[in-house]
Every structure is written in structure tokens, then in C-alpha cells.
């Protein structure tokens, strides 16, 4: 039976790798086309755009794994069905459940690979991509480091630890210099929001340096006028899909502790938790399209329907995520609902196979 597992697993994984290469080529090309709008801004050229897209490949691999698992399983098992090898297996006494389990075990290997990419590759690659992009777009007056983003605002220097989607800032430090280039005031804020052309700082600690010493004052709110605009900071915003599941969990706790909105990050966290499960479900969902009545519906037709189901699932999953975010649905429910519906449909179809 180990030979059977290897043979079926090779077909499933081989098909998934083939589909993943095609999908990555397509999505990477679309990503590159979208980056062409930024070419020419600052020091951002075609080579920087190419490097940015290449560094985005691990994230795309992780996101596309369920779709690649479904279509790859359809192709791999469809080839076996088309050559009547699956019919021979069943005629030899191998049960449908045994063949299905061999395909699912191959799916588990894809899950392990997806978890490895998501937890240990995506975060570093996305940080490198964001650093490359933000530094090139901002020009020589800005710098992205491991603990934040530095930029120059006239004579002053500003450090921002994190930028949330939407433009809100987290942990802002403003170093102000006088005409003699001497540091005279340092302001620190827990967060900042851009409103009507100026920044609204919250939970501010301000230190004023003078010959008499350093005086410190604490303010609940403060207005800060700056040439720094949200459109510049948007390129360095922490995107939820760029963090690992463990990184998202830590960041959600940080946002909650500071009274900041974490809904989008919670949704992405549960989506990442559900993705390995979704990959296995995709492999299982391919089985009814392959093992259906061969005489009534052709293998090619079933594969086409399966591909459409996979694309429909991907779009439906995105739609449910956005709707859940807008209407503040439970993040866990929004993340797993499409997968549960697909699993229920696959089980129903498998029960109809004799």
C-alpha cells in the first residue's frame, strides 16, 4: 500500500506544483504591472519593482496554496482517471476511502509546506520587500530600519514604529532641532491620526531641553503640523498578510493593549489558521469530480467544473472576508465559513458516489 500512496501522492503533488508555477507566474505578472505606476517616483525603478515582486512570491505561494491544491489534485487524479488507472485500482479491491486517504495524505504534505512558508519565509521576505519599496519611493530623506521608519521633516527628524492600514501611526517620536542644529525638544506619542491636513497625537510625552535642564510634560492630545503625509507612509504600512500567524497574534495583543483597532488583523490571523485546513479540504473536494460516474460526464468536464469551483471559492472567500470586516462579523466565522461550506458540499457529493 505504500507504493499506492506514493503513486497517488506523486500525482497530486506534481499537479499542485505545476498549477502553482502557472498561478505564480500569472499573479506575479499582475503584481508587476500594478507596480509600474510607482516606477519613476523617488529612486524606484523597474529593477526595484522586479525585486519587490520576487520578494512577494512567498506570500503569493502561501495565499494560493488551497487553489493550487484543488486544481493540482484535479489534474493529477484526472490523468489517472483518464488512463483508467483509478478504475483498475478499485477493480483490484482498493476502496474509494483508501484512495481518498492517499490523496489527503499528499495534501497534508502541502499543508506542512504552506505552514513553513507562512511562518518562517513570508514575514522576512515581506519586510525586505517593504523596506526596499518604501526606501526607494521615499528617496534619500527616509530610511526603514528593523525597529521603525525614519524620515526628515524640514529641520526635524521623525521616527514611526508602525503604520497601520488606513494611515494611523503607532509609537511616533519627533526630534526637533533649532537653527543651530541643536536638539531642543523631543515628543513621543502612542498613536497619531491624520485629520484635515494635520496630525492628531494621542498620549503625548514631551521633553524640552534648555540650558536650565530638561522639563517633561504629558498631554492627552496634541496637534502636529508636518509635511509628512499619509500617502508616503502608506507604502510602509504593516499589511496583515505580511505577518506570520504568531506575529499576528503578538501584534493583536499589542494593538489591544494600546486601545487600537485590531479587527483586520484578527480576521487575517484566523484566515491563516484556517488555510492549512482549507488546503486539505480542497484536495478532498477534488475527489468527487474525479470519481463521479465516468460514463455520464467526461473527465475533462468534471475537471473544468472543479477549476471553476476553486476559483469561485477563492473569490467567495475574499468577499466573505471583506463583508465580515465591514459589518464587524466574528473574525473566526468569516475565516472558516467558506471552507466549511465547501467541505459540506464535498461530503454530500462523495456520499452519492457508489
C-alpha positions as CSV (number, residue, x, y, z in Angstrom):
1,X,0.0,0.0,0.0
2,X,3.0,2.3,0.5
3,X,3.6,2.1,-3.3
4,X,0.0,3.1,-3.9
5,X,0.3,6.1,-1.5
6,X,3.5,7.2,-3.2
7,X,1.9,6.8,-6.7
8,X,-1.2,8.8,-5.9
9,X,0.7,11.3,-3.8
10,X,3.1,11.9,-6.6
11,X,0.2,12.7,-9.0
12,X,-1.4,15.1,-6.5
13,X,1.8,16.9,-5.5
14,X,3.1,17.0,-9.1
15,X,-0.2,18.6,-10.3
16,X,-0.1,21.1,-7.4
17,X,3.4,22.1,-8.2
18,X,2.6,22.6,-11.9
19,X,-0.5,24.7,-11.1
20,X,1.4,26.7,-8.5
21,X,4.0,27.6,-11.1
22,X,1.3,28.8,-13.5
23,X,-0.6,30.7,-10.8
24,X,2.6,32.4,-9.5
25,X,3.6,33.5,-13.0
26,X,0.2,35.0,-13.6
27,X,-0.2,36.7,-10.2
28,X,3.4,37.9,-10.2
29,X,2.9,39.5,-13.6
30,X,-0.2,41.2,-12.4
31,X,1.7,42.5,-9.3
32,X,4.5,43.8,-11.5
33,X,2.0,45.6,-13.8
34,X,0.5,47.3,-10.7
35,X,3.9,48.4,-9.5
36,X,4.7,50.1,-12.8
37,X,2.5,53.1,-11.6
38,X,5.2,53.7,-9.0
39,X,8.2,53.4,-11.3
40,X,9.9,56.8,-11.6
41,X,8.9,58.0,-8.1
42,X,12.0,58.7,-6.0
43,X,14.6,56.1,-6.6
44,X,12.0,53.4,-7.6
45,X,12.8,51.9,-11.0
46,X,12.0,48.8,-13.0
47,X,14.7,46.8,-11.2
48,X,13.4,47.7,-7.8
49,X,9.8,46.8,-8.9
50,X,11.1,43.4,-10.2
51,X,12.9,42.7,-6.9
52,X,9.8,43.8,-4.9
53,X,7.7,41.3,-6.9
54,X,10.2,38.5,-6.5
55,X,10.2,39.1,-2.7
56,X,6.4,38.9,-2.8
57,X,6.4,35.3,-4.3
58,X,6.4,33.6,-0.8
59,X,3.3,35.5,0.2
60,X,1.6,34.6,-3.1
61,X,2.6,30.9,-2.7
62,X,1.0,30.8,0.8
63,X,-2.2,32.5,-0.3
64,X,-2.6,30.4,-3.5
65,X,-1.8,27.0,-1.9
66,X,-5.5,26.0,-1.4
67,X,-6.4,26.8,-5.0
68,X,-3.2,25.1,-6.3
69,X,-4.1,22.0,-4.2
70,X,-7.6,21.8,-5.7
71,X,-6.6,22.3,-9.3
72,X,-3.4,20.2,-8.9
73,X,-5.4,17.3,-7.5
74,X,-7.9,17.5,-10.3
75,X,-5.1,17.4,-12.9
76,X,-3.1,14.7,-11.1
77,X,-6.0,12.4,-10.3
78,X,-7.7,13.3,-13.6
79,X,-4.8,11.9,-15.5
80,X,-5.0,8.7,-13.5
81,X,-8.8,8.5,-14.2
82,X,-8.3,9.3,-17.9
83,X,-5.9,6.4,-18.3
84,X,-8.3,4.1,-16.3
85,X,-5.7,3.6,-13.5
86,X,-8.2,4.6,-10.8
87,X,-10.8,2.1,-12.3
88,X,-8.1,-0.6,-12.1
89,X,-7.3,0.2,-8.5
90,X,-10.9,0.0,-7.5
91,X,-11.4,-3.2,-9.5
92,X,-8.4,-4.7,-7.7
93,X,-10.1,-4.2,-4.3
94,X,-8.8,-0.8,-3.3
95,X,-11.6,1.1,-1.7
96,X,-12.6,4.6,-2.5
97,X,-11.8,5.6,1.1
98,X,-8.3,4.1,0.7
99,X,-7.6,6.1,-2.5
100,X,-9.1,9.2,-0.9
101,X,-6.9,8.9,2.2
102,X,-3.8,8.5,0.0
103,X,-4.7,11.8,-1.8
104,X,-5.4,13.6,1.5
105,X,-2.0,12.5,2.9
106,X,-0.4,14.2,-0.1
107,X,-2.5,17.2,0.8
108,X,-1.1,17.1,4.3
109,X,2.4,17.4,2.9
110,X,1.3,20.5,1.0
111,X,-0.1,21.8,4.3
112,X,3.2,21.3,6.1
113,X,5.0,23.2,3.2
114,X,2.4,26.0,3.4
115,X,2.9,26.4,7.2
116,X,6.6,26.5,6.8
117,X,6.4,29.2,4.1
118,X,3.8,31.2,6.1
119,X,5.6,31.1,9.4
120,X,9.3,31.3,8.5
121,X,9.6,32.8,5.0
122,X,6.7,35.2,4.3
123,X,7.4,37.6,7.2
124,X,11.1,38.1,6.4
125,X,10.5,38.3,2.6
126,X,7.7,40.9,3.1
127,X,9.8,43.0,5.4
128,X,12.6,43.1,2.9
129,X,10.1,43.9,0.1
130,X,8.5,46.7,2.2
131,X,11.9,48.1,3.1
132,X,13.1,48.1,-0.5
133,X,9.9,49.7,-1.8
134,X,9.5,52.4,0.9
135,X,13.1,53.4,0.9
136,X,13.2,53.7,-2.9
137,X,9.9,55.6,-3.1
138,X,10.7,58.0,-0.2
139,X,14.2,58.8,-1.6
140,X,17.3,59.7,0.4
141,X,15.5,61.6,3.2
142,X,13.9,58.5,4.6
143,X,15.2,55.2,6.0
144,X,13.5,52.0,7.0
145,X,15.2,50.1,9.9
146,X,14.3,47.0,11.8
147,X,12.5,48.9,14.6
148,X,10.8,51.6,12.5
149,X,10.7,54.2,9.8
150,X,12.9,57.3,9.9
151,X,12.2,60.4,7.8
152,X,13.2,64.1,7.7
153,X,10.7,66.9,8.2
154,X,12.4,70.2,7.4
155,X,15.0,70.5,10.3
156,X,13.3,67.8,12.3
157,X,13.6,64.0,12.3
158,X,10.6,61.7,12.8
159,X,10.6,58.0,13.8
160,X,7.5,55.9,13.3
161,X,7.5,52.4,14.7
162,X,4.5,51.1,12.7
163,X,1.9,52.3,10.2
164,X,-1.5,50.7,10.2
165,X,-3.6,50.2,7.1
166,X,-5.6,53.4,6.7
167,X,-2.6,55.7,7.7
168,X,-2.8,55.7,11.6
169,X,0.7,55.8,13.2
170,X,1.9,53.8,16.2
171,X,4.7,55.0,18.5
172,X,5.7,58.3,17.0
173,X,8.9,60.1,18.1
174,X,9.6,63.7,16.9
175,X,13.1,65.1,17.3
176,X,13.1,68.9,16.8
177,X,16.2,70.9,16.1
178,X,16.8,74.7,16.2
179,X,18.5,76.9,13.7
180,X,21.9,75.9,15.2
181,X,21.1,72.2,14.6
182,X,20.8,71.6,18.3
183,X,18.2,69.2,19.7
184,X,15.7,71.3,21.8
185,X,12.6,69.2,22.0
186,X,11.6,65.5,21.8
187,X,7.9,64.5,21.6
188,X,6.7,60.9,21.9
189,X,3.1,59.8,21.1
190,X,1.4,56.4,21.4
191,X,-0.5,56.9,18.2
192,X,-1.4,59.6,15.6
193,X,-4.3,60.1,13.2
194,X,-4.2,62.4,10.1
195,X,-7.2,64.8,10.0
196,X,-7.8,68.0,8.0
197,X,-4.1,68.4,7.0
198,X,-2.6,67.9,10.4
199,X,-1.7,65.0,12.7
200,X,-3.6,64.4,16.0
201,X,-1.2,62.9,18.5
202,X,-2.5,61.0,21.5
203,X,-0.9,60.1,24.8
204,X,2.0,62.5,24.3
205,X,5.1,62.9,26.4
206,X,7.1,66.0,25.5
207,X,10.7,66.8,26.8
208,X,12.0,70.3,26.3
209,X,15.8,70.7,26.5
210,X,17.2,74.1,27.7
211,X,20.3,75.4,29.5
212,X,18.4,75.1,32.8
213,X,17.7,71.4,32.2
214,X,15.1,69.1,30.8
215,X,11.4,69.7,31.5
216,X,8.8,67.0,30.8
217,X,5.1,67.4,30.3
218,X,2.4,64.8,29.5
219,X,-0.6,65.7,27.3
220,X,-3.6,63.5,26.4
221,X,-3.8,65.1,22.9
222,X,-1.6,67.4,20.7
223,X,-1.8,68.8,17.2
224,X,1.3,68.4,15.0
225,X,1.7,70.1,11.7
226,X,4.1,68.3,9.3
227,X,4.9,67.8,5.7
228,X,4.6,64.1,6.3
229,X,1.5,62.8,4.5
230,X,-0.4,59.5,4.7
231,X,0.3,58.7,1.1
232,X,4.0,58.5,1.8
233,X,3.5,56.3,4.9
234,X,1.1,54.0,3.1
235,X,3.9,52.3,1.4
236,X,5.4,51.1,4.7
237,X,2.1,50.3,6.4
238,X,2.0,46.9,8.1
239,X,-0.2,44.7,5.9
240,X,-1.9,41.9,7.8
241,X,-1.0,39.3,5.1
242,X,2.7,40.1,5.5
243,X,2.8,38.7,9.1
244,X,3.0,35.1,10.3
245,X,0.2,33.7,12.4
246,X,2.4,34.0,15.5
247,X,3.4,37.5,14.6
248,X,-0.2,38.5,14.1
249,X,-1.1,37.1,17.5
250,X,1.5,39.2,19.2
251,X,0.6,42.3,17.2
252,X,-3.1,41.9,18.0
253,X,-2.2,41.8,21.7
254,X,-0.1,44.9,21.3
255,X,-3.0,46.8,19.5
256,X,-5.5,45.8,22.2
257,X,-3.2,46.9,24.9
258,X,-2.9,50.3,23.3
259,X,-6.6,50.7,22.6
260,X,-6.2,50.4,18.8
261,X,-8.5,48.7,16.3
262,X,-7.4,45.1,15.6
263,X,-10.3,43.8,13.6
264,X,-8.5,43.5,10.3
265,X,-5.5,41.7,12.0
266,X,-7.8,39.3,13.8
267,X,-9.5,38.3,10.5
268,X,-6.1,37.7,8.9
269,X,-5.0,35.7,11.9
270,X,-7.9,33.3,11.7
271,X,-7.6,33.2,7.9
272,X,-4.0,32.0,8.3
273,X,-5.1,29.4,10.9
274,X,-7.8,28.1,8.6
275,X,-5.6,28.0,5.5
276,X,-4.0,24.6,6.2
277,X,-7.4,23.1,6.9
278,X,-8.7,24.7,3.6
279,X,-5.8,23.1,1.7
280,X,-6.8,19.6,2.9
281,X,-10.5,20.4,2.1
282,X,-9.5,21.4,-1.4
283,X,-7.8,18.1,-2.0
284,X,-10.9,16.3,-0.6
285,X,-13.2,18.4,-2.7
286,X,-11.3,17.3,-5.9
287,X,-12.3,13.7,-5.3
288,X,-16.0,13.8,-6.2
289,X,-15.1,15.4,-9.6
290,X,-12.7,12.6,-10.4
291,X,-14.6,9.6,-9.0
292,X,-18.0,10.6,-10.4
293,X,-19.8,8.4,-12.9
294,X,-17.3,8.3,-15.8
295,X,-19.9,7.2,-18.4
296,X,-22.3,10.2,-17.8
297,X,-19.8,13.0,-17.5
298,X,-16.4,13.2,-19.1
299,X,-13.2,13.7,-17.0
300,X,-12.4,16.9,-18.8
301,X,-15.8,18.3,-18.0
302,X,-15.5,17.4,-14.3
303,X,-12.1,19.0,-14.2
304,X,-13.4,22.2,-15.7
305,X,-16.2,22.3,-13.2
306,X,-13.7,21.7,-10.4
307,X,-11.5,24.6,-11.6
308,X,-14.5,26.9,-11.7
309,X,-15.4,25.8,-8.1
310,X,-11.9,26.5,-7.0
311,X,-11.9,30.0,-8.5
312,X,-15.4,30.6,-7.1
313,X,-14.2,29.5,-3.6
314,X,-11.2,31.9,-3.8
315,X,-13.5,34.8,-4.8
316,X,-16.2,33.9,-2.3
317,X,-13.6,33.6,0.5
318,X,-12.3,37.2,-0.4
319,X,-15.8,38.5,-0.4
320,X,-16.8,37.0,2.9
321,X,-13.6,38.4,4.5
322,X,-14.4,41.9,3.3
323,X,-18.0,41.8,4.2
324,X,-17.2,40.4,7.6
325,X,-14.7,43.2,8.1
326,X,-17.2,45.9,7.1
327,X,-20.1,44.6,9.2
328,X,-17.9,43.6,12.1
329,X,-18.7,39.8,11.9
330,X,-16.9,37.4,14.1
331,X,-13.4,37.0,12.6
332,X,-13.3,33.2,13.2
333,X,-16.6,32.7,11.5
334,X,-15.7,34.9,8.5
335,X,-12.4,33.0,8.1
336,X,-13.8,29.4,8.2
337,X,-17.3,29.8,6.8
338,X,-16.3,29.3,3.1
339,X,-14.2,26.3,3.9
340,X,-16.9,24.7,6.0
341,X,-19.5,25.2,3.1
342,X,-17.1,23.6,0.6
343,X,-16.4,20.7,3.0
344,X,-20.2,20.1,3.4
345,X,-20.7,20.2,-0.4
346,X,-17.8,17.8,-0.9
347,X,-19.1,15.3,1.7
348,X,-22.5,15.4,0.1
349,X,-21.1,14.7,-3.4
350,X,-18.9,11.9,-2.1
351,X,-21.9,10.2,-0.4
352,X,-23.5,10.0,-3.9
353,X,-20.6,8.0,-5.3
354,X,-21.2,4.3,-5.4
